[in-house]
Amino acid sequence: QVQLVESGGGLVQAGGSLRLSCAASGGTFTLYSMAWFRQAPGKEREIVAAITWRGDTTSYIDSVKGRFTISRDNAKKTLYLQMNSLKPEDTAAYFCAAKEVGGGEYRYWGQGTQVTVSS
């Protein structure tokens, strides 16, 4: 079973950048597809970006396309989210999640890291 720990959140001005990291332990990292989710106060959690176990296929919600990049380093067992041109509406708690390759649901979650974008 994999354990996930996010880092890299913080306070940034609109237009700025942040890089989130998610360190995995306790499992074979390449057995998992990975994703970043976010949840803003009063809103439902939404998936922001996803990546296959090999890292060769990624997907994004429309609102972050062209600004965010998801990637993974399987040797370091780490997932990343590079966030550029940040907007106040990107303010949320960001979570990384994992699911077994071929699995239907994300079963493993980190504790989250807060991203706050000021206008």
C-alpha positions in Angstrom: 0.0 0.0 0.0 1.4 3.4 -1.0 1.6 6.4 1.3 1.7 9.9 -0.2 3.0 13.2 1.2 2.6 16.5 -0.6 4.7 19.6 -0.3 5.4 22.8 -2.1 2.2 24.8 -1.4 2.2 28.4 -0.2 1.1 31.9 -0.9 1.8 33.5 -4.3 0.7 36.5 -6.2 -1.4 36.2 -9.3 0.8 35.4 -12.3 3.3 33.6 -10.2 4.4 30.0 -10.1 4.5 27.1 -7.7 5.7 23.5 -8.0 4.0 20.9 -5.9 5.6 17.5 -5.1 4.1 14.3 -3.9 6.5 11.8 -2.4 5.4 8.1 -2.4 6.5 5.4 -0.1 5.5 1.9 0.9 4.6 0.6 -2.5 5.8 0.0 -6.0 5.3 3.5 -7.6 5.0 2.2 -11.1 2.0 0.1 -10.2 0.0 3.3 -9.8 -1.6 5.9 -12.0 -1.5 9.3 -10.3 -3.4 12.5 -10.2 -3.7 15.9 -8.6 -7.0 17.0 -7.1 -8.0 20.3 -5.5 -10.8 21.5 -3.3 -11.6 25.1 -2.6 -13.8 26.1 0.4 -17.4 25.5 -0.3 -16.7 23.6 -3.5 -16.5 20.0 -4.5 -13.2 18.3 -5.0 -12.1 18.2 -8.6 -9.4 16.4 -10.5 -6.9 18.8 -11.9 -4.5 16.5 -13.8 -3.7 12.9 -14.2 -0.8 10.8 -15.5 -0.3 7.2 -16.4 2.2 5.0 -14.6 4.7 5.3 -17.4 4.2 9.1 -17.6 3.5 9.0 -21.3 -0.1 10.2 -21.2 -1.5 13.1 -19.3 -4.8 14.9 -19.0 -6.0 18.2 -17.6 -9.2 20.1 -16.8 -9.8 22.9 -19.2 -9.2 25.6 -16.7 -5.5 24.7 -16.2 -4.5 23.6 -19.7 -1.5 25.5 -20.9 -0.7 26.6 -17.3 -0.2 23.4 -15.3 2.1 20.5 -16.1 1.9 17.1 -14.3 4.9 14.9 -14.4 6.5 12.0 -12.5 9.9 10.6 -11.7 9.5 6.9 -11.2 13.1 6.5 -10.0 12.5 9.1 -7.2 8.9 7.9 -6.6 7.7 11.4 -6.9 4.8 13.1 -8.6 4.9 16.8 -9.6 2.6 19.6 -10.5 4.2 22.7 -12.1 1.7 25.6 -11.8 2.4 28.7 -13.8 0.4 31.9 -14.4 -1.5 31.2 -11.2 -4.9 32.9 -10.8 -6.9 33.6 -7.6 -9.4 30.9 -8.6 -6.6 28.3 -8.3 -6.7 28.9 -4.6 -7.5 25.5 -3.0 -6.1 22.6 -1.0 -4.3 20.3 -3.5 -4.1 16.6 -3.0 -2.2 13.9 -4.8 -3.9 10.5 -5.3 -3.0 7.1 -6.6 -4.9 4.2 -8.1 -3.8 0.8 -9.2 -3.2 0.6 -12.9 -6.5 -0.6 -14.4 -8.3 0.4 -11.2 -11.4 2.5 -11.3 -11.0 4.8 -8.3 -8.3 6.7 -6.6 -7.9 4.9 -3.3 -4.7 6.4 -1.8 -4.5 10.1 -0.8 -2.1 12.5 0.6 -2.9 14.9 3.4 -3.0 17.9 1.0 -1.1 21.2 0.7 -2.6 24.6 0.6 -2.2 26.9 -2.4 -3.3 30.5 -2.0 -3.1 33.0 -4.9 -3.6 36.6 -4.1 -4.9 39.1 -6.5 
